[in-house]
Amino acid sequence: MKTVSVCVCFIVLACSIAARTELTQRRNSPTGVMVVVAYKPHQGKEQELLQLTREHLPILRSQGLATDRPSYTMRAGDGTIVEVFEWKSKQAIESAHTNPAVAALC
């Protein structure tokens, strides 16, 4: 799969937004890292991009990189695809860069 050929890299918040509730912070319990990513698909490639958003999260989960929290994929009025999901940790994000299963997605 060639992610780059499917969309223009139009990443709004590429790496991470730390998401911790007050309760979790008080307990000092680690939480995952929520991310919000926006992709602008090339003309005629929207369905391919949507399919990639369905396929990549199960791979991240199988590699122990993403949580089981439900993900959300939305379409903006201008055709931008917005995805929200949770990495297990900042370390999981970093290790994804060298993970062969993740590299196979590109």
Backbone as a chain_set.jsonl record, in Angstrom:
{"seq": "MKTVSVCVCFIVLACSIAARTELTQRRNSPTGVMVVVAYKPHQGKEQELLQLTREHLPILRSQGLATDRPSYTMRAGDGTIVEVFEWKSKQAIESAHTNPAVAALC", "coords": {"N": [[0.827, -1.171, 0.0], [0.481, 2.241, -0.718], [0.619, 4.916, 0.991], [1.397, 7.569, 0.607], [0.857, 8.032, -2.098], [-1.851, 8.113, -2.078], [-2.848, 10.223, -0.586], [-2.498, 13.719, 0.064], [-0.07, 14.829, 2.199], [-1.435, 16.181, 4.705], [-1.355, 16.868, 7.461], [-2.839, 17.634, 10.396], [-2.527, 17.537, 13.238], [0.045, 15.861, 13.771], [1.739, 14.186, 15.383], [1.066, 14.058, 18.351], [-1.438, 14.541, 20.878], [-1.49, 14.856, 24.137], [-3.635, 13.04, 26.156], [-5.179, 13.166, 29.06], [-7.2, 12.527, 31.778], [-8.42, 14.355, 34.675], [-8.843, 12.624, 36.796], [-7.292, 10.382, 36.111], [-4.755, 11.562, 36.117], [-4.504, 12.181, 38.794], [-4.301, 9.667, 39.887], [-1.882, 8.896, 38.961], [-1.692, 7.156, 36.87], [-0.644, 5.777, 33.844], [-1.674, 6.923, 30.649], [-2.847, 6.519, 27.28], [-1.888, 8.117, 24.174], [-3.651, 10.451, 22.579], [-4.394, 11.081, 19.167], [-5.003, 13.338, 16.513], [-5.537, 13.368, 13.204], [-5.381, 14.755, 9.969], [-6.134, 14.167, 6.622], [-5.742, 15.022, 3.246], [-7.206, 13.801, 0.549], [-5.979, 12.783, -2.69], [-7.42, 13.651, -5.872], [-10.009, 11.474, -6.722], [-9.06, 9.427, -5.089], [-10.196, 9.032, -2.647], [-11.701, 6.815, -1.599], [-9.729, 4.831, -1.47], [-8.037, 5.95, 0.441], [-9.764, 5.984, 2.664], [-10.002, 3.227, 3.022], [-7.389, 2.615, 3.804], [-7.374, 3.876, 6.301], [-9.004, 2.154, 7.65], [-7.493, -0.163, 7.707], [-4.967, 0.314, 8.915], [-5.087, 0.692, 11.737], [-5.817, -1.846, 13.007], [-3.401, -3.163, 12.496], [-1.543, -1.593, 13.905], [-2.529, -2.114, 16.464], [-2.14, -4.896, 16.645], [0.569, -4.97, 16.834], [0.99, -3.993, 19.3], [0.947, -1.251, 19.625], [-1.152, 0.585, 19.535], [-4.104, 1.476, 21.374], [-7.139, -0.255, 22.418], [-9.191, 1.481, 22.364], [-12.042, 2.93, 20.829], [-11.771, 4.139, 17.479], [-12.164, 7.073, 15.422], [-13.297, 8.114, 12.319], [-13.765, 10.716, 10.144], [-15.352, 12.827, 7.698], [-14.664, 15.933, 6.372], [-16.323, 18.904, 5.124], [-14.835, 19.856, 2.96], [-13.711, 17.59, 1.939], [-11.558, 16.605, 3.311], [-10.177, 13.995, 5.235], [-10.574, 13.123, 8.522], [-9.051, 11.663, 11.278], [-9.193, 10.074, 14.442], [-7.448, 8.542, 16.982], [-5.921, 6.355, 19.498], [-2.655, 6.048, 20.598], [-0.633, 3.673, 22.402], [1.4, 4.751, 23.957], [3.926, 7.361, 24.214], [6.317, 6.171, 23.615], [5.462, 4.068, 22.037], [4.693, 5.405, 19.722], [7.187, 6.324, 18.848], [8.499, 3.86, 18.432], [7.072, 2.87, 16.32], [8.17, 3.939, 14.033], [10.277, 2.311, 13.351], [9.2, -0.153, 13.067], [8.634, -3.101, 11.27], [6.087, -4.064, 10.34], [4.529, -1.8, 10.371], [5.959, -0.196, 8.636], [5.457, -1.526, 6.279], [2.995, -0.578, 5.529], [3.386, 1.742, 4.132]], "CA": [[0.0, 0.0, 0.0], [1.258, 3.463, -0.819], [-0.122, 5.986, 1.625], [1.776, 8.85, 0.021], [0.198, 8.22, -3.383], [-3.286, 8.203, -1.861], [-3.254, 11.491, 0.007], [-1.535, 14.779, 0.291], [0.209, 14.837, 3.639], [-2.073, 17.366, 5.248], [-1.52, 16.401, 8.823], [-3.145, 18.755, 11.279], [-1.785, 17.265, 14.457], [0.645, 14.621, 13.324], [2.255, 13.276, 16.392], [0.236, 13.698, 19.48], [-2.041, 15.42, 21.866], [-1.601, 14.029, 25.337], [-5.001, 13.059, 26.669], [-5.246, 12.62, 30.409], [-8.267, 13.112, 32.585], [-7.963, 14.728, 36.015], [-8.847, 11.435, 37.632], [-6.129, 9.577, 35.759], [-3.566, 12.27, 36.576], [-4.427, 12.055, 40.253], [-3.901, 8.298, 40.208], [-0.577, 8.656, 38.347], [-1.838, 6.018, 35.975], [-0.333, 6.214, 32.487], [-2.711, 6.786, 29.633], [-2.358, 6.559, 25.918], [-1.693, 9.426, 23.559], [-4.657, 10.661, 21.541], [-3.932, 11.827, 18.004], [-5.98, 13.799, 15.536], [-4.794, 13.494, 11.95], [-6.226, 15.134, 8.833], [-5.55, 13.819, 5.329], [-6.443, 15.566, 2.082], [-6.991, 12.806, -0.505], [-5.852, 13.193, -4.088], [-8.629, 13.49, -6.681], [-10.349, 10.103, -7.069], [-8.401, 8.468, -4.189], [-10.83, 9.083, -1.341], [-12.056, 5.475, -1.115], [-8.476, 4.158, -1.12], [-7.597, 6.52, 1.706], [-10.66, 5.473, 3.704], [-9.626, 1.832, 3.261], [-6.154, 2.627, 4.595], [-7.686, 4.211, 7.686], [-9.594, 0.937, 8.248], [-6.487, -1.225, 7.798], [-3.755, 0.577, 9.68], [-5.252, 0.578, 13.181], [-5.651, -3.227, 13.458], [-1.976, -3.508, 12.45], [-0.925, -0.951, 15.064], [-2.952, -2.852, 17.662], [-1.493, -6.217, 16.666], [1.967, -4.739, 17.189], [1.018, -3.458, 20.657], [1.251, 0.175, 19.533], [-2.376, 1.378, 19.711], [-5.04, 0.913, 22.351], [-8.406, -0.769, 21.885], [-10.192, 2.547, 22.393], [-12.598, 3.121, 19.486], [-11.239, 5.235, 16.665], [-13.191, 7.799, 14.697], [-12.896, 8.656, 11.027], [-14.801, 11.641, 9.709], [-15.089, 13.544, 6.449], [-15.012, 17.348, 6.426], [-17.018, 19.401, 3.947], [-13.916, 20.044, 1.833], [-13.181, 16.294, 1.534], [-10.49, 16.167, 4.206], [-10.499, 12.872, 6.111], [-10.044, 13.358, 9.861], [-9.021, 10.422, 12.049], [-8.816, 10.201, 15.849], [-7.209, 7.248, 17.629], [-5.043, 6.451, 20.651], [-1.44, 5.246, 20.719], [-0.464, 3.202, 23.779], [2.328, 5.624, 24.68], [4.865, 8.096, 23.367], [7.305, 5.184, 23.168], [4.843, 3.305, 20.941], [4.787, 6.26, 18.536], [8.58, 6.291, 18.415], [8.867, 2.534, 17.926], [6.37, 2.626, 15.048], [9.046, 4.366, 12.945], [11.209, 1.225, 13.002], [8.456, -1.413, 13.076], [8.461, -3.594, 9.906], [4.672, -4.171, 9.973], [4.059, -0.431, 10.125], [6.661, 0.254, 7.421], [4.817, -2.182, 5.129], [1.821, 0.2, 5.159], [3.774, 2.873, 3.271]], "C": [[0.875, 1.238, 0.0], [0.443, 4.626, -0.277], [0.161, 7.317, 0.944], [1.062, 9.081, -1.296], [-1.311, 8.392, -3.241], [-3.698, 9.569, -1.344], [-2.113, 12.477, 0.018], [-1.302, 14.801, 1.793], [-0.234, 16.168, 4.224], [-2.397, 17.049, 6.694], [-1.697, 17.595, 9.746], [-2.366, 18.62, 12.578], [-1.146, 15.901, 14.276], [1.052, 13.707, 14.456], [1.275, 13.055, 17.521], [-0.334, 14.863, 20.245], [-2.2, 14.545, 23.1], [-3.008, 14.172, 25.891], [-5.026, 12.382, 28.026], [-6.388, 13.305, 31.149], [-7.712, 13.482, 33.947], [-7.869, 13.515, 36.913], [-7.614, 10.589, 37.36], [-4.86, 10.248, 36.243], [-3.41, 12.131, 38.084], [-3.948, 10.668, 40.656], [-2.49, 7.987, 39.716], [-0.578, 7.416, 37.462], [-1.541, 6.479, 34.555], [-1.517, 6.0, 31.554], [-2.054, 6.786, 28.274], [-2.208, 7.989, 25.438], [-2.692, 9.542, 22.416], [-4.036, 11.452, 20.398], [-5.112, 12.184, 17.123], [-5.183, 14.063, 14.268], [-5.777, 13.847, 10.839], [-5.47, 14.842, 7.548], [-6.388, 14.453, 4.226], [-6.197, 14.6, 0.926], [-6.801, 13.443, -1.879], [-7.189, 12.947, -4.796], [-8.828, 12.019, -7.036], [-9.757, 9.041, -6.152], [-9.05, 8.401, -2.811], [-11.15, 7.691, -0.782], [-10.822, 4.674, -0.709], [-7.964, 4.645, 0.232], [-8.465, 6.023, 2.855], [-10.336, 4.023, 4.037], [-8.344, 1.741, 4.089], [-6.427, 2.968, 6.053], [-8.34, 3.024, 8.395], [-8.535, -0.123, 8.522], [-5.349, -0.935, 8.759], [-3.921, 0.38, 11.176], [-5.187, -0.873, 13.676], [-4.18, -3.673, 13.442], [-1.252, -2.871, 13.634], [-1.282, -1.695, 16.346], [-2.26, -4.201, 17.759], [-0.023, -6.12, 17.057], [2.115, -4.147, 18.599], [1.278, -1.958, 20.703], [0.05, 1.071, 19.784], [-3.3, 0.677, 20.694], [-6.286, 0.38, 21.642], [-9.514, 0.278, 21.924], [-10.74, 2.737, 20.981], [-11.952, 4.302, 18.773], [-12.406, 5.878, 15.925], [-12.595, 8.333, 13.407], [-14.066, 9.482, 10.511], [-14.386, 12.309, 8.409], [-15.569, 14.981, 6.599], [-15.682, 17.757, 5.119], [-16.128, 19.581, 2.732], [-13.276, 18.739, 1.368], [-12.033, 15.79, 2.386], [-11.002, 15.03, 5.081], [-9.811, 13.127, 7.444], [-10.154, 12.059, 10.648], [-8.549, 10.719, 13.461], [-8.622, 8.795, 16.392], [-6.189, 7.427, 18.742], [-3.869, 5.488, 20.539], [-1.333, 4.773, 22.16], [0.41, 4.141, 24.596], [3.159, 6.424, 23.689], [5.929, 7.144, 22.818], [6.757, 4.35, 22.013], [4.914, 4.099, 19.642], [6.196, 6.194, 17.97], [8.952, 4.946, 17.813], [8.173, 2.208, 16.612], [7.261, 2.981, 13.865], [10.006, 3.279, 12.49], [10.524, -0.133, 12.953], [8.203, -1.88, 11.63], [6.994, -3.676, 9.452], [4.09, -2.793, 9.656], [4.692, 0.09, 8.838], [6.014, -0.334, 6.166], [3.562, -1.442, 4.678], [2.15, 1.283, 4.152], [4.195, 2.437, 1.878]], "O": [[1.912, 1.264, 0.663], [-0.333, 5.244, -1.006], [-0.757, 8.109, 0.731], [0.69, 10.215, -1.597], [-1.978, 8.78, -4.2], [-4.801, 10.028, -1.64], [-0.936, 12.116, -0.015], [-2.257, 14.793, 2.57], [0.513, 17.147, 4.229], [-3.56, 16.973, 7.09], [-0.819, 18.451, 9.86], [-1.623, 19.526, 12.955], [-1.758, 14.885, 14.605], [0.702, 12.527, 14.443], [0.705, 11.97, 17.639], [0.192, 15.976, 20.261], [-2.976, 13.59, 23.088], [-3.509, 15.281, 26.072], [-4.907, 11.16, 28.122], [-6.507, 14.53, 31.131], [-6.656, 12.989, 34.343], [-6.93, 13.385, 37.699], [-6.961, 10.128, 38.297], [-3.962, 9.566, 36.737], [-2.295, 11.978, 38.585], [-3.26, 10.519, 41.666], [-1.954, 6.922, 40.023], [0.432, 6.723, 37.338], [-2.118, 7.465, 34.096], [-2.255, 5.021, 31.667], [-0.854, 7.024, 28.143], [-2.38, 8.941, 26.199], [-2.598, 8.831, 21.416], [-3.254, 12.375, 20.622], [-6.082, 11.434, 17.006], [-4.264, 14.883, 14.26], [-6.877, 13.298, 10.779], [-4.308, 15.221, 7.4], [-7.618, 14.416, 4.28], [-5.097, 14.575, 0.373], [-7.375, 14.487, -2.188], [-7.988, 12.122, -4.353], [-7.927, 11.384, -7.584], [-9.937, 7.851, -6.412], [-8.504, 7.775, -1.902], [-10.89, 7.426, 0.392], [-10.853, 3.929, 0.271], [-7.514, 3.854, 1.061], [-7.944, 5.675, 3.914], [-10.388, 3.628, 5.201], [-8.229, 0.889, 4.97], [-5.788, 2.416, 6.948], [-8.237, 2.903, 9.615], [-8.666, -0.898, 9.47], [-4.814, -1.863, 9.366], [-2.98, -0.061, 11.836], [-4.546, -1.118, 14.698], [-3.766, -4.471, 14.282], [-0.443, -3.523, 14.293], [-0.431, -1.884, 17.216], [-1.839, -4.606, 18.843], [0.557, -7.085, 17.555], [3.224, -3.839, 19.037], [1.773, -1.445, 21.707], [0.219, 2.215, 20.206], [-3.281, -0.547, 20.83], [-6.456, 0.546, 20.434], [-10.653, -0.01, 21.555], [-9.969, 2.706, 20.022], [-11.633, 5.322, 19.383], [-13.489, 5.302, 15.819], [-11.518, 8.931, 13.408], [-15.202, 9.011, 10.45], [-13.204, 12.347, 8.068], [-16.734, 15.225, 6.914], [-15.613, 17.033, 4.126], [-16.596, 19.476, 1.598], [-12.398, 18.756, 0.505], [-11.58, 14.66, 2.204], [-12.115, 15.088, 5.604], [-8.597, 13.327, 7.49], [-11.212, 11.431, 10.683], [-7.628, 11.51, 13.665], [-9.512, 7.952, 16.282], [-5.649, 8.519, 18.92], [-4.051, 4.278, 20.403], [-1.888, 5.409, 23.056], [0.188, 4.31, 25.795], [3.103, 6.193, 22.481], [6.383, 7.301, 21.684], [7.504, 3.97, 21.112], [5.166, 3.531, 18.58], [6.384, 6.028, 16.765], [9.643, 4.891, 16.796], [8.644, 1.35, 15.865], [7.125, 2.385, 12.797], [10.497, 3.319, 11.361], [11.192, -1.157, 12.813], [7.62, -1.134, 10.843], [6.695, -3.384, 8.294], [3.252, -2.657, 8.765], [4.025, 0.746, 8.039], [6.024, 0.296, 5.109], [3.101, -1.652, 3.556], [1.277, 1.703, 3.392], [4.546, 3.276, 1.048]]}, "num_chains": 1, "name": "protein.A"}
